[in-house]
């Protein structure tokens, strides 16, 4: 599991392959499953090198009739290498998460004790077998405990303790199930085990874990409910312990705010993120490094949202406060919180990009990428965020005319997201399609129209499938891809087809902007200018003028701080001038 989670200690992996979490050390490099994967990977690399030598020999000897088969075999081996590398990353990720769980829960049953012993020894299958072998008994125990709780209120304290133990067992089983790479239904099982854990004991930590998992699987409505339940539990803990759960409460509210932003509910995102700020500030009053970084992350998240809502002055204020906190952190803390610092740099880069300050945006994104590259070897959870950064810096390179750099960055991003999406499409297919559309735009700009067309169509096909699941959430992605695809078709001379795609795109933007949500004002002005150009290309003067004037009405109010709006204004004015000249 992964996610944009604050103030949760996941531990790290040392250069020797040890998982280190506080005083707990797990020798991952000695684990049988890890050794098997590494041996399999080594064997595949040897096999790949031998196949490459066979191809070279075939070329040397003129045996060209062998080349196609040998090349196909080599590609198959490379696909196997990618799959095993992803399994190794997932193994590291899951071991870190489970190490944190073992560190945070009470080990007070024989099953938990045995599972932890096997886990620390790297015997993950045996650890899972502890639960699998007694799954029916666990279910019977849980049902018996729940029935007993309902009947015997005088024993509630004892039963609650046992239910919490049972909840922890199911949570650990859920985490261990993530390691079962050959189990095609493991995500369904994880969800079921987490539900059973919650039925046993609705602890704030388990509810938060469940909410995070649901969000990763794209089950946003259910995730919102689980987040709110976790918030309720943390608030109860806060009242009982005089604010001692402020950090956890703030992190949970912050994650919920991020979810609202992800699904395009910007009003609730703003309300939620701002409400978390109070708890972050209270927790940071003691100058605890974790609390300070959490506060800075929250300020940066709010700044990013304000940027999306075109409230640039407010965004700058939040970013400035976040940077001031980062400057106070000692070097040791800076190394500990690389990922949080990388996100803060990336968020500020988004503001600079929007205002057209590409050199500084590139600098901040490069810093973020360097921080992620330093963190990635010991924290596989970094890779989805790193892939996003590579896509974003590709967008900057595209704007500055550095086309080869742009394509290289996009392809690195595609490589990461394709592996992630292959294993967990519900979590990463959207990101994969986004970067496909981005690199398609780059190839269109350098006039590789055939490849650009293929990539655009692949991205659009994915987005069309996704909007069947959640229209409001994925519609902006489809609208953006269709609009850029329409421009691409027009660039290569397919004016009528390009016009139709531009019309469809604009209709989607109108649907999103029907309540005049400021988050979409820049987009609708950009694609109004694009639609005006499309009508101009087919000689439809009335419609071209209409959309040029529409663009100016929406773009002029935000032109002072939006580079996209400024470019749209320039395009719309030029279109109107051209029509005026043609009339005279």
C-alpha positions as CSV (number, residue, x, y, z in Angstrom):
1,X,0.0,0.0,0.0
2,X,1.1,3.5,-0.6
3,X,-0.3,7.0,-0.3
4,X,0.2,10.7,0.4
5,X,0.4,10.1,4.2
6,X,1.9,12.4,6.8
7,X,3.5,11.7,10.2
8,X,3.4,7.9,9.9
9,X,6.7,6.1,10.6
10,X,7.2,3.5,7.9
11,X,10.9,2.9,8.7
12,X,13.6,2.4,6.0
13,X,15.9,-0.1,4.4
14,X,19.6,0.1,4.9
15,X,22.3,-0.4,2.3
16,X,22.8,-3.9,3.7
17,X,19.1,-4.8,3.1
18,X,17.9,-4.5,6.7
19,X,14.5,-3.0,7.6
20,X,15.1,-0.6,10.5
21,X,12.2,0.7,12.5
22,X,13.1,2.2,15.8
23,X,14.9,-0.6,17.7
24,X,13.5,-3.3,15.4
25,X,15.7,-4.7,12.7
26,X,14.5,-7.2,10.1
27,X,17.1,-8.8,7.9
28,X,15.3,-8.6,4.6
29,X,18.3,-9.7,2.6
30,X,18.2,-13.0,4.4
31,X,14.5,-13.6,3.7
32,X,13.8,-16.7,1.5
33,X,11.3,-14.8,-0.6
34,X,13.7,-11.9,-1.1
35,X,16.6,-14.3,-1.9
36,X,14.4,-16.2,-4.4
37,X,13.4,-13.0,-6.2
38,X,16.9,-11.8,-6.3
39,X,18.2,-15.2,-7.7
40,X,15.3,-15.2,-10.2
41,X,16.3,-11.6,-11.3
42,X,20.0,-12.5,-11.5
43,X,19.1,-15.6,-13.6
44,X,16.9,-13.5,-15.9
45,X,19.7,-10.9,-16.4
46,X,22.1,-13.8,-17.3
47,X,19.5,-15.2,-19.7
48,X,19.1,-11.7,-21.2
49,X,22.8,-11.3,-21.7
50,X,23.1,-14.7,-23.4
51,X,20.2,-13.9,-25.7
52,X,21.8,-10.6,-26.6
53,X,25.0,-12.5,-27.4
54,X,23.0,-14.9,-29.6
55,X,21.5,-12.0,-31.5
56,X,25.0,-10.5,-32.0
57,X,26.3,-13.8,-33.2
58,X,23.4,-14.2,-35.6
59,X,24.1,-10.8,-37.1
60,X,27.8,-11.6,-37.4
61,X,27.2,-14.9,-39.1
62,X,24.5,-13.5,-41.4
63,X,21.8,-15.8,-39.9
64,X,19.2,-13.1,-40.2
65,X,16.4,-15.6,-40.3
66,X,17.0,-16.2,-36.5
67,X,16.9,-12.5,-35.5
68,X,13.1,-12.0,-35.2
69,X,12.6,-15.1,-33.0
70,X,15.7,-14.2,-30.8
71,X,14.5,-10.6,-30.5
72,X,11.0,-11.8,-29.5
73,X,12.5,-14.1,-26.9
74,X,14.7,-11.2,-25.5
75,X,11.7,-8.9,-25.2
76,X,9.8,-11.7,-23.3
77,X,12.8,-12.0,-20.9
78,X,12.9,-8.2,-20.3
79,X,9.2,-8.2,-19.5
80,X,9.9,-11.0,-16.9
81,X,12.7,-8.8,-15.5
82,X,10.4,-5.8,-15.1
83,X,7.8,-8.0,-13.3
84,X,10.4,-9.4,-10.9
85,X,11.8,-6.0,-10.2
86,X,8.3,-4.8,-9.4
87,X,7.8,-7.7,-7.0
88,X,11.0,-6.8,-5.2
89,X,9.9,-3.2,-4.8
90,X,6.5,-4.4,-3.6
91,X,8.2,-6.8,-1.1
92,X,10.3,-4.0,0.3
93,X,7.3,-1.7,0.5
94,X,5.1,-4.3,2.3
95,X,7.9,-5.3,4.7
96,X,8.4,-1.7,5.8
97,X,4.6,-1.2,6.3
98,X,4.2,-4.4,8.3
99,X,7.3,-3.6,10.4
100,X,5.6,-0.4,11.3
101,X,2.4,-2.2,12.2
102,X,4.2,-4.7,14.4
103,X,6.0,-1.8,16.1
104,X,2.7,0.0,16.8
105,X,0.4,-2.8,17.9
106,X,0.2,-4.8,21.1
107,X,1.6,-8.4,20.6
108,X,-0.6,-10.3,23.1
109,X,-1.7,-13.4,21.2
110,X,0.3,-16.5,20.3
111,X,-0.6,-16.0,16.6
112,X,0.7,-12.4,16.6
113,X,3.8,-13.5,18.5
114,X,4.6,-16.3,16.1
115,X,3.8,-14.1,13.0
116,X,6.3,-11.5,14.3
117,X,9.0,-14.1,15.0
118,X,8.6,-15.5,11.5
119,X,8.4,-12.0,9.9
120,X,11.6,-10.9,11.6
121,X,13.3,-14.0,10.4
122,X,12.1,-13.3,6.8
123,X,9.8,-16.3,6.7
124,X,6.8,-14.5,5.3
125,X,4.9,-17.6,4.1
126,X,5.2,-19.2,7.5
127,X,4.0,-15.9,9.1
128,X,0.9,-15.9,6.9
129,X,0.4,-19.6,7.5
130,X,0.0,-18.9,11.2
131,X,-3.2,-17.1,10.3
132,X,-4.2,-19.1,7.3
133,X,-4.1,-22.4,9.2
134,X,-6.4,-21.1,11.8
135,X,-8.6,-18.8,9.7
136,X,-11.8,-20.7,10.5
137,X,-10.9,-20.6,14.2
138,X,-10.2,-16.9,14.0
139,X,-13.6,-16.3,12.5
140,X,-15.2,-18.4,15.1
141,X,-13.3,-16.6,17.8
142,X,-14.3,-13.2,16.4
143,X,-18.0,-14.2,16.1
144,X,-18.0,-15.6,19.6
145,X,-16.4,-12.5,21.0
146,X,-18.9,-10.2,19.2
147,X,-21.8,-12.3,20.5
148,X,-20.4,-12.3,24.0
149,X,-19.9,-8.6,23.9
150,X,-23.6,-8.1,23.0
151,X,-24.7,-10.5,25.8
152,X,-22.4,-9.7,28.6
153,X,-21.9,-6.0,29.1
154,X,-20.1,-6.5,32.4
155,X,-17.3,-8.2,30.6
156,X,-16.9,-5.4,28.0
157,X,-13.4,-4.3,29.1
158,X,-12.0,-7.8,28.7
159,X,-13.8,-8.4,25.5
160,X,-12.7,-5.1,24.0
161,X,-9.1,-6.0,24.7
162,X,-9.5,-9.3,22.9
163,X,-11.4,-7.7,20.0
164,X,-8.6,-5.2,19.6
165,X,-6.2,-8.1,19.5
166,X,-8.4,-9.8,16.9
167,X,-8.5,-6.6,14.9
168,X,-4.8,-6.4,15.0
169,X,-4.5,-10.0,13.8
170,X,-6.7,-9.3,10.8
171,X,-4.8,-6.0,10.0
172,X,-1.5,-7.9,10.0
173,X,-3.0,-10.6,7.9
174,X,-4.1,-7.9,5.4
175,X,-0.6,-6.6,5.2
176,X,0.9,-10.1,4.8
177,X,-1.6,-10.8,2.0
178,X,-0.1,-7.9,0.0
179,X,3.1,-10.1,-0.2
180,X,1.2,-12.9,-2.0
181,X,2.2,-11.8,-5.5
182,X,0.8,-14.9,-7.1
183,X,-2.6,-14.2,-5.6
184,X,-4.6,-12.4,-8.2
185,X,-7.4,-11.6,-5.7
186,X,-5.1,-10.3,-3.0
187,X,-6.5,-6.8,-3.0
188,X,-10.1,-8.1,-2.5
189,X,-8.8,-10.2,0.4
190,X,-7.0,-7.3,1.9
191,X,-10.2,-5.2,1.9
192,X,-12.1,-8.1,3.4
193,X,-9.6,-8.6,6.2
194,X,-9.6,-4.9,7.0
195,X,-13.4,-4.9,7.2
196,X,-13.2,-7.8,9.6
197,X,-10.6,-5.9,11.7
198,X,-13.0,-3.0,11.9
199,X,-15.9,-5.2,12.9
200,X,-13.7,-6.4,15.7
201,X,-12.5,-3.0,16.9
202,X,-13.1,0.4,15.3
203,X,-9.7,1.9,16.3
204,X,-8.7,5.2,14.7
205,X,-5.5,3.6,13.3
206,X,-7.3,0.7,11.6
207,X,-10.0,3.1,10.2
208,X,-7.3,5.3,8.8
209,X,-5.5,2.3,7.2
210,X,-8.8,1.2,5.7
211,X,-9.6,4.7,4.4
212,X,-6.1,5.0,2.8
213,X,-6.5,1.6,1.2
214,X,-9.9,2.5,-0.3
215,X,-8.5,5.7,-1.7
216,X,-5.7,3.9,-3.3
217,X,-8.2,1.5,-4.9
218,X,-10.3,4.4,-6.3
219,X,-13.2,3.7,-4.0
220,X,-13.5,7.4,-3.1
221,X,-17.0,7.5,-1.5
222,X,-16.3,4.6,0.8
223,X,-12.9,6.2,1.6
224,X,-14.5,9.5,2.7
225,X,-16.8,7.6,5.1
226,X,-13.8,5.7,6.6
227,X,-11.7,8.9,6.9
228,X,-14.6,10.6,8.7
229,X,-14.9,7.6,11.1
230,X,-11.2,7.8,11.8
231,X,-11.4,11.5,12.5
232,X,-14.2,10.9,15.0
233,X,-12.2,8.3,16.8
234,X,-9.1,10.6,16.9
235,X,-11.2,13.4,18.2
236,X,-12.4,11.2,21.1
237,X,-8.8,10.3,21.8
238,X,-7.9,13.9,21.8
239,X,-10.5,14.8,24.3
240,X,-9.5,11.9,26.6
241,X,-5.8,12.7,26.4
242,X,-5.8,16.5,26.2
243,X,-4.7,17.0,22.7
244,X,-2.1,14.2,22.6
245,X,-3.5,12.9,19.2
246,X,-3.2,16.3,17.5
247,X,-0.6,15.0,15.0
248,X,-2.6,11.9,14.0
249,X,-5.8,13.9,13.8
250,X,-4.2,16.6,11.6
251,X,-2.7,13.9,9.3
252,X,-6.0,12.2,8.9
253,X,-7.9,15.4,8.2
254,X,-5.1,16.4,5.8
255,X,-5.4,13.1,3.9
256,X,-9.2,13.6,3.6
257,X,-8.6,17.1,2.2
258,X,-6.2,15.6,-0.4
259,X,-8.9,13.1,-1.4
260,X,-11.4,15.9,-1.9
261,X,-8.9,17.8,-4.1
262,X,-8.2,14.5,-6.0
263,X,-11.9,14.1,-6.9
264,X,-12.4,17.7,-7.8
265,X,-14.5,18.8,-4.8
266,X,-12.4,21.9,-4.2
267,X,-14.8,23.6,-1.8
268,X,-14.7,20.7,0.7
269,X,-11.0,20.3,0.1
270,X,-10.3,23.9,1.1
271,X,-12.6,23.6,4.2
272,X,-11.0,20.4,5.3
273,X,-7.3,21.4,4.8
274,X,-7.9,24.7,6.6
275,X,-9.5,22.8,9.5
276,X,-6.4,20.6,9.9
277,X,-4.2,23.6,10.2
278,X,-5.3,24.4,13.7
279,X,-4.3,20.9,15.0
280,X,-1.0,21.1,13.1
281,X,-0.2,24.4,14.7
282,X,-1.0,23.2,18.2
283,X,1.1,20.1,17.7
284,X,4.0,22.1,16.4
285,X,4.1,24.5,19.3
286,X,6.5,22.2,21.1
287,X,9.0,22.5,18.2
288,X,8.9,18.7,17.7
289,X,10.6,18.0,14.3
290,X,7.8,15.6,13.1
291,X,5.1,18.1,14.1
292,X,6.9,21.0,12.3
293,X,7.3,19.0,9.1
294,X,3.6,18.0,9.3
295,X,2.7,21.7,9.7
296,X,4.9,22.7,6.7
297,X,3.4,19.9,4.6
298,X,-0.1,21.0,5.5
299,X,0.7,24.7,4.6
300,X,2.2,23.5,1.3
301,X,-0.9,21.4,0.5
302,X,-3.2,24.4,1.2
303,X,-0.9,26.5,-1.0
304,X,-1.3,24.0,-3.8
305,X,-5.0,24.1,-3.6
306,X,-5.1,27.9,-3.5
307,X,-3.0,27.8,-6.6
308,X,-5.5,25.5,-8.4
309,X,-8.2,27.9,-7.4
310,X,-6.2,30.8,-8.9
311,X,-5.8,32.4,-5.4
312,X,-2.1,33.0,-6.1
313,X,-1.5,35.7,-3.4
314,X,-2.9,33.4,-0.8
315,X,-0.9,30.4,-2.2
316,X,2.4,32.4,-2.0
317,X,1.7,33.2,1.7
318,X,1.2,29.5,2.6
319,X,4.3,28.4,0.6
320,X,6.4,31.1,2.3
321,X,5.4,29.9,5.7
322,X,6.2,26.3,4.7
323,X,9.7,27.3,3.4
324,X,10.4,29.2,6.6
325,X,9.8,26.1,8.6
326,X,12.0,24.0,6.4
327,X,14.8,26.5,6.9
328,X,14.6,25.9,10.6
329,X,15.1,22.2,10.3
330,X,18.6,20.8,11.2
331,X,20.4,18.7,8.6
332,X,19.5,15.4,10.3
333,X,15.8,16.3,10.1
334,X,16.2,17.3,6.5
335,X,17.5,13.9,5.6
336,X,14.7,12.2,7.6
337,X,12.0,14.1,5.8
338,X,13.2,14.1,2.2
339,X,9.9,13.0,0.8
340,X,8.0,15.8,2.6
341,X,10.5,18.4,1.5
342,X,10.3,17.1,-2.1
343,X,6.6,17.5,-2.1
344,X,6.9,21.1,-0.8
345,X,9.3,21.9,-3.6
346,X,7.0,20.3,-6.2
347,X,4.0,22.2,-4.9
348,X,5.8,25.5,-5.1
349,X,7.0,24.6,-8.6
350,X,3.3,24.2,-9.7
351,X,2.7,27.9,-8.7
352,X,5.8,29.0,-10.6
353,X,4.7,27.0,-13.6
354,X,1.3,28.5,-13.6
355,X,2.7,32.1,-13.6
356,X,5.1,31.3,-16.4
357,X,8.3,31.3,-14.3
358,X,9.7,28.2,-16.0
359,X,13.4,28.5,-14.9
360,X,12.5,28.7,-11.2
361,X,9.8,26.0,-11.6
362,X,12.5,23.7,-13.2
363,X,14.9,24.4,-10.3
364,X,12.4,23.5,-7.6
365,X,11.2,20.4,-9.5
366,X,14.9,19.3,-10.0
367,X,15.4,19.7,-6.3
368,X,12.4,17.5,-5.6
369,X,13.5,14.9,-8.1
370,X,17.0,14.8,-6.4
371,X,15.4,14.3,-3.0
372,X,13.2,11.5,-4.3
373,X,16.2,9.8,-6.0
374,X,18.1,9.9,-2.7
375,X,15.1,8.5,-0.8
376,X,14.0,5.8,-3.3
377,X,16.6,3.1,-2.6
378,X,15.3,2.7,1.0
379,X,11.6,3.8,0.5
380,X,9.8,2.2,-2.5
381,X,6.8,4.4,-1.7
382,X,8.6,7.2,-3.4
383,X,8.3,5.8,-6.9
384,X,4.7,7.0,-7.8
385,X,5.5,10.5,-6.7
386,X,8.9,10.4,-8.5
387,X,7.0,9.4,-11.7
388,X,4.7,12.4,-11.3
389,X,7.6,14.7,-10.8
390,X,9.2,13.4,-14.0
391,X,6.0,14.0,-15.9
392,X,5.8,17.6,-14.5
393,X,9.4,18.5,-15.4
394,X,8.7,17.1,-18.8
395,X,5.9,19.7,-19.1
396,X,8.4,22.4,-18.3
397,X,10.9,21.2,-20.8
398,X,8.2,21.2,-23.4
399,X,7.3,24.8,-22.6
400,X,11.0,25.9,-22.8
401,X,11.6,24.1,-26.2
402,X,13.8,21.3,-24.7
403,X,11.9,18.6,-26.5
404,X,14.4,15.8,-26.2
405,X,14.7,16.3,-22.4
406,X,10.9,16.4,-22.2
407,X,10.5,13.1,-24.0
408,X,13.2,11.5,-21.9
409,X,11.4,12.6,-18.7
410,X,8.1,11.4,-20.0
411,X,9.4,8.0,-20.9
412,X,11.0,7.6,-17.4
413,X,7.6,8.4,-16.0
414,X,5.8,6.0,-18.3
415,X,8.3,3.2,-17.3
416,X,7.4,3.6,-13.6
417,X,3.7,4.1,-14.0
418,X,3.3,1.2,-16.5
419,X,4.8,-1.2,-13.9
420,X,2.6,0.2,-11.1
421,X,-0.5,0.1,-13.3
422,X,0.1,-3.5,-14.4
423,X,0.0,-4.6,-10.8
424,X,-2.7,-2.3,-9.4
425,X,-4.6,-0.6,-12.3
426,X,-7.3,0.8,-10.0
427,X,-4.6,2.9,-8.3
428,X,-2.3,3.9,-11.2
429,X,-4.1,3.6,-14.5
430,X,-5.2,7.2,-14.4
431,X,-1.5,8.4,-13.9
432,X,-0.3,6.1,-16.7
433,X,-2.9,7.6,-19.1
434,X,-2.0,11.1,-18.0
435,X,1.7,10.7,-18.9
436,X,0.7,8.9,-22.2
437,X,-1.2,12.1,-23.2
438,X,1.7,14.3,-22.1
439,X,4.3,12.5,-24.2
440,X,1.8,12.4,-27.1
441,X,1.7,16.2,-27.0
442,X,5.5,16.3,-27.1
443,X,5.6,14.0,-30.1
444,X,3.0,16.1,-31.8
445,X,5.0,19.3,-31.2
446,X,8.1,17.7,-32.9
447,X,5.8,16.5,-35.7
448,X,6.0,12.8,-35.1
449,X,2.3,12.6,-35.9
450,X,2.0,8.9,-36.2
451,X,3.3,8.1,-32.8
452,X,1.5,11.1,-31.2
453,X,-1.8,9.9,-32.7
454,X,-1.3,6.3,-31.3
455,X,-0.4,7.6,-27.8
456,X,-3.3,10.1,-27.7
457,X,-5.8,7.3,-28.7
458,X,-4.5,5.0,-26.0
459,X,-4.8,7.6,-23.3
460,X,-8.3,8.7,-24.5
461,X,-9.4,5.0,-24.5
462,X,-8.3,4.6,-20.9
463,X,-10.0,7.9,-19.8
464,X,-13.3,6.9,-21.5
465,X,-13.3,3.7,-19.5
466,X,-12.5,5.5,-16.3
467,X,-15.3,8.0,-16.6
468,X,-17.8,5.1,-16.7
469,X,-16.7,4.5,-13.1
470,X,-16.6,8.1,-11.7
471,X,-17.5,10.7,-14.3
472,X,-16.9,13.9,-12.3
473,X,-13.5,12.7,-11.1
474,X,-12.0,11.6,-14.5
475,X,-13.8,14.0,-16.8
476,X,-11.1,16.7,-16.5
477,X,-8.5,14.2,-17.7
478,X,-10.6,13.2,-20.7
479,X,-11.5,16.8,-21.6
480,X,-7.8,17.8,-21.5
481,X,-6.7,14.9,-23.6
482,X,-9.5,15.4,-26.2
483,X,-8.7,19.1,-26.5
484,X,-5.0,18.5,-27.0
485,X,-5.8,15.7,-29.5
486,X,-8.0,18.1,-31.4
487,X,-5.1,20.6,-31.6
488,X,-2.9,17.8,-32.8
489,X,-5.2,16.7,-35.5
490,X,-5.5,20.3,-36.7
491,X,-1.6,20.7,-36.7
492,X,-1.4,17.7,-39.1
493,X,-4.1,19.0,-41.4
494,X,-7.1,16.9,-40.3
495,X,-9.3,20.0,-39.8
496,X,-12.8,18.5,-39.6
497,X,-11.8,15.7,-37.3
498,X,-9.8,18.1,-35.1
499,X,-12.8,20.4,-34.9
500,X,-15.1,17.6,-33.7
501,X,-12.7,16.6,-31.0
502,X,-12.3,20.2,-29.9
503,X,-16.1,20.6,-29.7
504,X,-16.4,17.5,-27.6
505,X,-13.6,18.7,-25.3
506,X,-15.2,22.1,-24.9
507,X,-18.6,20.6,-24.0
508,X,-16.9,18.6,-21.2
509,X,-15.2,21.8,-19.9
510,X,-18.6,23.6,-20.0
511,X,-20.0,20.7,-17.9
512,X,-17.2,21.1,-15.4
513,X,-17.5,24.9,-15.3
514,X,-21.3,25.1,-15.1
515,X,-21.0,26.4,-11.5
516,X,-18.1,28.7,-12.4
517,X,-15.6,26.7,-10.4
518,X,-12.4,28.8,-10.4
519,X,-10.3,25.6,-10.7
520,X,-11.5,25.3,-14.3
521,X,-11.5,28.9,-15.4
522,X,-8.0,28.8,-16.9
523,X,-8.9,25.5,-18.7
524,X,-12.1,26.7,-20.3
525,X,-10.4,29.9,-21.5
526,X,-7.5,27.9,-23.1
527,X,-9.8,25.5,-24.9
528,X,-12.2,28.3,-26.0
529,X,-9.3,29.8,-27.8
530,X,-8.4,26.4,-29.2
531,X,-12.0,25.9,-30.4
532,X,-11.9,29.3,-32.0
533,X,-8.8,28.3,-33.9
534,X,-10.5,25.1,-35.0
535,X,-13.5,27.0,-36.4
536,X,-11.1,29.4,-38.1
537,X,-9.4,26.5,-39.8
538,X,-12.6,25.4,-41.5
539,X,-13.7,29.0,-42.3
540,X,-16.6,29.3,-39.8
541,X,-16.3,32.9,-39.0
542,X,-19.3,33.4,-36.6
543,X,-18.4,30.5,-34.4
544,X,-14.7,31.4,-34.4
545,X,-15.5,34.9,-33.3
546,X,-17.9,33.7,-30.7
547,X,-15.4,31.4,-28.9
548,X,-12.6,34.0,-29.2
549,X,-14.8,36.5,-27.4
550,X,-15.8,33.8,-24.9
551,X,-12.1,33.2,-24.2
552,X,-11.5,36.9,-23.5
553,X,-14.3,37.1,-21.1
554,X,-12.9,34.2,-19.0
555,X,-9.2,34.8,-19.5
556,X,-8.8,38.6,-19.0
557,X,-9.8,38.5,-15.2
558,X,-7.0,36.0,-14.5
559,X,-4.5,37.1,-17.1
560,X,-2.3,38.9,-14.6
561,X,-1.2,35.7,-12.9
562,X,-2.0,32.9,-15.3
563,X,0.4,32.2,-18.1
564,X,-2.1,29.9,-19.8
565,X,-4.7,32.7,-19.7
566,X,-2.2,35.2,-21.1
567,X,-1.4,32.9,-24.0
568,X,-5.2,32.4,-24.7
569,X,-5.8,36.2,-24.7
570,X,-3.0,36.6,-27.2
571,X,-4.5,33.9,-29.5
572,X,-8.0,35.2,-29.2
573,X,-7.0,38.8,-30.0
574,X,-5.0,37.6,-33.0
575,X,-8.0,35.6,-34.3
576,X,-10.3,38.6,-34.0
577,X,-7.7,40.8,-35.8
578,X,-7.4,38.3,-38.6
579,X,-11.1,38.2,-39.1
580,X,-11.3,42.0,-39.1
581,X,-8.5,42.3,-41.7
582,X,-10.2,39.7,-43.9
583,X,-13.4,41.7,-43.8
584,X,-11.7,45.0,-44.7
